[in-house]
Amino acid sequence: MIEPIIPEDWEKVDGKLSDFITKTGENANVNDDVPIYKDSKGGIFYLLEEEFQGEKMKVCYRVSRQPVADQEEVDLANSEDPMARMGQGFCPPFNQRTYEAAPGIICEQDQAVVMRDGATIYCDIYRPVTEEKIPAIVSWSWFGKRPGDGMSEWQIMGVPPKTVSNCAKFESPDPLYWCHQGYAVANVDVRGAGHSEGNVHMFTHQDREDGYDFVEWLAQRDWCNGKVGMSGNSGVAMHQWGIAAEQPPHLACIAPWESTTDLYRESLFEGGIPALSFNEFIAAQVTGPNGVDDQVAMARMYPFENAYWRDKMPDFSKVRIPVYQTAGWSHFHLPGSFNAWRRCKSRLKWMRAHRDFEWPDTYQPENLEDLKRFYDRYLKDIHNGWEMTPRVRLDVMDAYDCDYQDRRAEKTFPLQRTEYRKLYFDPATVTLKDSPLTDASKASYDPDSGQLEFDYVFGEDTEITGYINLHLFVSCDGYDDMDMFVNIQKASADGEWIPWYTLDEPHPGAWGKCRVSRRKLDEKLSKRHIPVLANESEEKLKDGEIVPVDIAIVPSSRIWHKGERLRVQIAGRYIREGWFEPLAWDTENHGTHNVHGGGEYESWIEIPVIPPRYQAGDYVVR
């Protein structure tokens, strides 16, 4: 048994679990007599003993926001929280019925589906009125299957009003589009969400098994042609990889549009730095009768990687069905999207990488039509030429809201014609050089308020597409650890920062992070140009000790024009203002941070330069 670290701000609560939740007993997977705790913010938690990959441990569940009896008690439309206004976690009263959701479309509401262990979950199934057998598309998540019931007009940020119907689930396919295309849409409240029994299991083996059971149940409906697909972005996309890895026989294809796939490394401890606030916000949004797998509490109780965290990673090698993956250059799902797409074993897989935010990208008409061709091919067996779609399509960004190229066709990622080039840090001049430096020097910054910006001026137009990585020698005066935040930026010939825009906000650039005490690499997972931290232990710094660190930068694609500057920004905090998502990091920064270069401390950045496909004089084809 792995013993947890109980957080210092928790206090033991007397009483029974039934005092706090709607259901206990057989199908809740929880007994009434379990340890209960309360934290300083008023959250209620309980611990259950569970097993992951052969390891037993105590798992923390947060008591979910309980379903309301009267939806008039909730005023989502006027909430100050932009995420709440999108209906995340909203749960209307239980109401089993079949009704006409729109002309020619019926909805079987709150349909019960029994899982292999006896737990019952509920779904809403929208389908066109037709005698023809049709395929089904599944939206699988804990977000709440009818957020549109919570307001008169439901709108997703970045998407114009009335674009998405009130029948759609958050981050999911819209039934009032797909039913008109000859598909059924199943909006599911997963185990523990809404009125579904049990606890919410976020991306664990339990969730994957439930997904398998639901796909097979759905395929057996008398109206279904036996083929099931999955759709949705962000949280709805993340589940798809795990369920596909279970290989349900009737799951024909998936479309995970933007998906974190290693929650520990890509979300809660990106670069080894704890980032708990966003995930705490997500857990607090879950509405259900019992509890939700609290990944933030687990990060505090088990701060290093173990079987619980590994259990949340899909076995990509078992994904063999067709996959249409997208990745947004601007969002934290980016590394997971490429990681999953590269590692899965499907011979039929496509990637589209874009510069937009995930929500407007999902509902763009041209993207809907593109996805329809994918589904028509693999859910209806229509030979529509989909296989001729380029395996990789890239938006090559330029400046502000301008792209240099849209949906450029490629065969692989990283690109086969990539030429890797090292640029060397010169702390004495705070610049980047083409060649190593003979003399050692250092540059320093205050991690609380300062930053370093190393510039390199391009002598010709240069495209950088792929994985960037840094090898730095660093030290700290006056403390035993460092949290480093790196942004790869573009600046004008005059040194002015040139951002790209996402939802009309300036984006700080391709990013990477590193907690220096966790600098040890995972030799198995690390690949050339992509260092991966082991996160199994920590090695604190001695005062002034100089150590090497390797920092992975998320994949990106951007053009620098002649005279423009490549800028490496290094700070002790993530420099971004005005963004709506509650992103924050629990930094461990004091003293003075130093970056060393030259001589025995050769620090460098390796960039993936993409040469033109063809060039004749001033004529260039990329």
N, C-alpha and C positions, 0 to 999 in steps of 0.2 A: 504494500500500500504506500503510495506517494503521499506524504503529509503536506497539506496546503499551508501557506503563510496567511493567517487570518489578518485582514487589514486592521490597522490600529484604530480607525474611526468606527469600527463595528462594535455593537453591544448586543449581548444575548437577550432574547425576548422570551418571556414566559408565555405559555399558551399553546394552543393547537393550531396546525396549519389551516384547518377549516375555518378559523376565525378570520382568515385573510383572503381565502380564495373560494371560488364558486364550487369546485368539485374536488373531492379526494376519492380514493378507492381504486378499483381494479383497472379501469381504462384511463385513469389519470396518471398511471405509472408513479404514484407517490402515496405514501402512507401519511396518516395524520400526525404520527409521532416522529417528527424529524427536527433537527436543530434549526432554530429560526434566529435571524439576526436583523438588526436595523442599523443603517448607516447614518452619518451626520446630515444627509440630505433628506432623510425620511423614507428611503427605499427599504423594502422588506425582502429578505433573501432567505433561502433555505438550501441545505446541502444534502445531496444524495450520493450514495456510493454507486459508481458505474465502472464499466470496463471498456478500455479503448486499446485495441491492438495488443491484447493480453495483459495490459497494465490496469490495475484497479486504483481508483482515486476518488476523492470527494469532488463532486461537480456542483457548482453554484448556479441556482436558478433565482432569478428576480421575479417577485410576484407581479404578474402582468397587470396592465391597466384593465380593469374589469369591464365587460360589455355593459352598455347602458340599457335600461329598460325602455327609456323614452328618448328618441333621437332629438327631441326638442331641447334636451339638456346640453347638446353640443352645437356650438355655433362656429363651424369651421370657416365659413366664408369671411368672417370678420376677425379671424385670428391674426395676431401680429407676427406669428411664426410662418414664414413662407412655405415651409415643409408641411405644416399642419393644414394650410390652405389647399394643399393638393390631396388632402384626405388620407394621409398615411396613417394606417392603423385604425381607421374608422370602422365601427362594427354596428350596423343597424340591427333592430330586433329580428329574432328568428321568425321566419315566415315561409314555410314550405308551400309552394304553389307553382302552377304553370300558367303563364300569361303571355300576351302579345307584347313584346318589348318594342317593336316597331312594325310597320306594315310588312308582312311576309316573314317576320322573325319571331320565334317563340323563345321564352326563357324558362327552363326548369330550375327553379330557385331553391336553394338550400337542400340539394339532393345529397342523401347520405351514401357514403362509401366506407365499407368496413376493411380495415387493414388486417394483415396476417395475424396480428396479436389481439385482434378484437376491438381495437380502438376505432371509433367512427369519426371521420372527417366530413366536411361539407363543401359542396361546390355549386356554382351557378353555371348552367350549360346553355349557351345561346346557339341556336341553329336555324337555318332557313327552313321554311315549310316546303318540303319537297319529298317525292317518293324515291328519289335517287339516293343511293348510299354515298356518304361523304366522309372525308377525313376530318380529324379534329386537331386543333392547336391548343396547347395547354399553357396557361400562365400559373406558375407554381411559386408562391411566396407567402409570407406572413403579413403583407401590407394591408390586407383588408380587401375583400372581393367586390364590394360595392361602394367605393368612396363617393361616387356621384349621388348616392342617396343622402349624403350629408349636406348638400347645398343645392341651390336652384340652378347654378351654372358652374360646372367643374372646369377648371383650367390648369394646365401644367405650365410651369415657368418656361418662358422662351417659346411657347407655342400659342398662336393667336386664339382668342376665345372662339368656342364652337368648333374648333378643328377636331377635337376628340370628344366622343359622345359620353354621356353619363353612364353608359353600360361598361366602359372600359375600366380595367383595374390599373392602379398606378404602375407606370413603366411597362405597360403590357399592350398586347394587340387589341385593337378596338373591334368589338363584335359587329358594330354597325358599318364597318368596312368589310371585314373578312366573311361575314355571313352572306353578303351580297356577291362575294367571289366564289361561293360554293363550299365554305368551310364552317364547321362548328368551332366555337371557342369555349373552353372550360376555364373559368376563373375559380381557383382553388384556395380555400383557407387551409393551410397545412396543419398538421397535428399541433394542437395548442393555440391556434390563431382563430379569432372570431368565436364561433360556437363549437369548433372542433375539439374533440377530447384530447387529453394528454398535455404534455409540455411541449413548447416550441424547441426543436433541436436544430440549431443553426448549422447547416451544412455537414452534419455528422452522418455516420453510417445509418442511423435511424431514419434520417430525412431521405437518404438515397433509397433505402428499402421501401419507404412509403411511396416515393415517386415511382418506383418499379410497379408496385401494386396498383397505383392509380392508373398508370398507362395501360396496364393489361386489363383492368376493369373497363376503362373507357373504350378500348378497342373492341370489346364484346357487345357494346350497345347495338341494338337491332338497326339503328340508322347509320352506323359507322361502317366505312369500307375496310376497316381493319388496320388503317395506317394512322399513326399519331405523330405529330411534330410538337416541338416546344418553341416558344417565342418570348421575347421581352428583353429589356435592357437592365443593366446595373444589378440590383439584388435579384431580380427575376432571371437574369442571365446566369448568375453565379451557380444557382441550383442545377442548371441544365447539364453542366459538365459531370457532376457527381452522379446524377441519375443515368446519363448516357453510359457512364463507366460500369453501371450495373447490368447493362445490356438487356433491357426488357425487349422481348422478341418483336413487339409491335411498334416500338419507337423507331421511326423511319428516318428522321433527320432532326437537327437542332439548329437554332439561330440565336446564339448567345451574343447579343449586341452590347459589348463592353462588360467585362467580367473580371473582377479580382479573383484569383484562384489559389493564392497562398495567403490566407488571412493573417497569419502570424507575420510574415516577412513584408507583405505588401500593404498592410493596413495597420495592425496594432503595434508592430515594432519595425516599421520601415527604417532600414539602416540601423536597426537596433535601438532607435529612440522611441519611447512609449508615446503613442498618439491615441489617447483613450476617450477624449471628449466626443468625437463624432460617433464612435461605436456605442458610447453610453447613451447618446441621443437616440440612436437607432433602437436599442433595447427598450428605452422608455416609451417608444411609439407603439410597441406591440400590444395589441388588445386581445385578451383571451381569458378562459376560465381558470387557468392555473398559473404556470410560470414560463419564463423564457430563459433559455441557455444564455447566461450573462457572461459574454466574452470579456468584458472589461473587468469584472470581478475575478474572472479566471486569470487574466493577465496580471493582476495584482497578487493573486494567490500562487500562480505558477509563472514567474517572469521569464523562464528559459524554456526552450522548445522541449516538448515531451510528446507522449502518445496522443494526448488530447488534441494538441495542435496538429499533429501529423494526420489524425483521423479526418480532419476537415479538408485535406487535400485530395482531390479526385485522383484516381489512377488513370492518367491520360492515355496510357498504352492500351487500355481496354476500350477506348472510344474509336469505333470503326465505321460508324455511319456518316453520311454526308453532314458537313458543318459549314455554316456561313457565319463567320465571326467578324465583328467590327472592333475597331480600336480608335479612341479619340486622343489625339496628341495632347489634349488639354486637361485630361482628367486622371484621377488616381487609379482607375481601372486599367490604364494603359499597359503597365508591365504584365499584369496577369493575363490580359487578352492575348498578347503576343506569346507569352509563355505557354498557355494552353494550346493555342493554335499550332505552335511549332512542335510541341511534344506529343500531340495526339497522333494516332496511327491510321487515321482515315486516309484513304487514297483520294477521297473526294472532299477537299476542304478549300475554302475561299476566305480571303482576308480583304477587308476594305478599311483603310486607315484614313481618318478625316480630321479636320481642324475644328469642327463644330462641337457644341456640348451635346451630350447623349440624347436629351429629350427632344429638342427640335430635329436632330438627325433622324430619330426614330419615325417621326410622322411626316417627313418630307415626302411629297407625292412621288418623286422619282425613286426614292428609296423603298417606299411601299410597293411600287410596281416591280422593282428589282427583286424584293423578297418574294413577291407573288410568283415570279418566274421560278425561283428556287423551290418554293413549295409545290407549285404545279408539277414540277419535274419529279419530285421525290415523294409527294403525298398523293398525286393523281396519275403519275406515270405518263405525263404528257411530254412527248419528245419535242421540246421547244428550243433546243440549241443551247440550253443553260451551260452545258459542259464547255462551250467556247468562251464563257466568261473568263477573263484573266484571273489566274489564281491569286494574284495580289494587285490591288489598286490603291494608289497612294495620292493623297493631297500633299503637294510640296509647298510648304508655307513660305510667305515672303514677309510682309509687314502689315500691321493693323488688321484689316479684314480682307486683305488681298492675298490670294494664293498665286504662286508662280506657275503651278500646273495642277489640274484637277483630275483625280482618278487615273493617274498615269499607270499604265499596265506594266507589271513586272511578273517574273516567274517565281521568284523566291524572296524570302526575307530572312536574314540580311541579303542584300543584292550581291549577285555573283561577281559583278565588276567592281566591287568596293576596293578602294586602296586606302589602307590604314596609315595615318600620318601622325607622328608624335610632335607635339609642341612642348617646349620646356619652360618651366616657371623660373622667372628671374625676379626674386623678391626685392632686389636692390632698386629696380626700376618699375616694379609692379607691372611687368609686361610678360608676354609669351614669346619665346625665341624658336627659330627653326632648328638650332643645334644645342647640344648640351653645353653648360657653362663650366668654366674651369674653377672659378672662385665661388665659395659658399657664402650665402647671405640669408637673411630672414626678414619677413615682414610681419607686423603684429596688428591685432585688432581687439577691441573690447567686445566680448561676445554678447553683451546685453544691448549695445547700441551701435556698434561699428560694423564694418565689413571691409573686405579687400576686393578689388576688381582688377583682374589681370586681363589686358587687352592684346589682341593680335590683329594687325591690319592685313587684309587680303590684297594681294597684288593682281588678282584676276577673279572673275566670277567663280564661286566655289559652292557646290552643293554638299551638304552634310546630311546623310540619311543612314540611319542604323543605330548601333549601340556605341555610345561614348563611355570611356572609363578614365578615371584619374588614379595616379599613383603619387601620393604626397608624403613628404616627411613633415611631421607636425610635432609640436610640444606645447605645454601649458605651464606658465609661471604662476605659482600660487594656488594650484588645485590639482586634483588627481584624475580628472576626466574632462572630456570635451565632446560637445554635440556640434556637428558641422552640417550646415545646410548649403548646398551648392546649386546655383542656377546657371544654365548655359544660355547666354543672351546675345542679342544683336545690337550693335550701336552704329550710329552714323559716322562719317569721316570726321565729324566734329566732336564725337564722343557722346552724343545724346542717345539714350536708350531708345530702341525701336521695339516695342512689344508686338505680339499678335493679340487679337481680340477674341474673347470667348464670352458669349452673352453680353457683348458690348463692353466687357471689362478687360483691362490690360492684363495679360498673362505673364507671369514672371519668367517663363522659359522652361526648357527641359531641365529636370531636377534630379538630384541625388542627395542622400543623407548618410551620416555615419556617426554612431557613438563610438568613440575611440577605444573605450574599454572593451568593446565587443568586436574588435578589429579582426579577430581570427576568422579565416575563411573556411567554408565547407568545401573540402577538396573534391567531393563527389558531385555536388551541384554546380560549382563554379565552372564556367566555360571560358574559352578565350574571349576577351573583351567584355565578359559579363561576370565580375566577381560576386559571390554570394556569401553572406556572413553565416557562420555556424550557429551563433546565438545559443550556445550551450553553456557558456560561462563568461566571466568578465575578468579582465586583467587591468587593474588600475595603474595609472601613471605615477611615476615618481616626479617630484618637482623639477621641471626643466628637462625631463627625459625626452629625447627625440626618437620617435617611432614611425615606421612606415604604415600607411593605411591605403587600402584600395576601395574606391568609391564607384559604384555602378551608377550610370545616368540612364534614365528611362529612354527607350527608343524615340527617335524623332526624325523629322524630315523638313529641311529648310534651306533656302538659298541665301548666300551672302554675295552681294555685288562688289565689284572692284572698288577698293577704298573703304569699304565698310569693315567694322571691327567684330571679331569674335570676342566675347567677354565672358570670363569665368568669374562669377560672383560668389564669394565665400563669406559666410556669416555664422553667428551662433543662434540664429532664429530664421524662420521662413518669412521672407519679406514679401508680403502681399496684403493689400488693404482693400476693404470694401466687399470682399467675397461673401456670399450668403451662407455657404455651408459652414457649420461650426467646427472648423479644423483648428486643432491646437496640439502642441507637443509638450510633454512634461520634461523640460530640458534640465540638464545637470551641468550648468555653466557658471564658472566663477574664474577669477584671475584674469590672465592675459593669454590669448591664443596666438600661436606663432606658426607660420608656414615657412618652411626652409626649402632652399633650392641651390643647385650648383655644387660642384665638387663631389664629395661623398654622399651628399643628400640630393640626388638627382630626382627632382619631382617633375612629372609630366602629365599631359592630357593626351589621350589617343583619340583621334577623330576619324570617322568613316567618310572619306571623301569619295564622291561619285563622279567619275570622269564622264564627259559627254559620250553618247552612243556614237556620234559622228561629228567631226569638225572639219571645215574647209575654210581656212582664213578666219574671217569674222562670223562665218555661218556656223551655228552650233545647234545640234539636236540632242536633247537630254532625254 
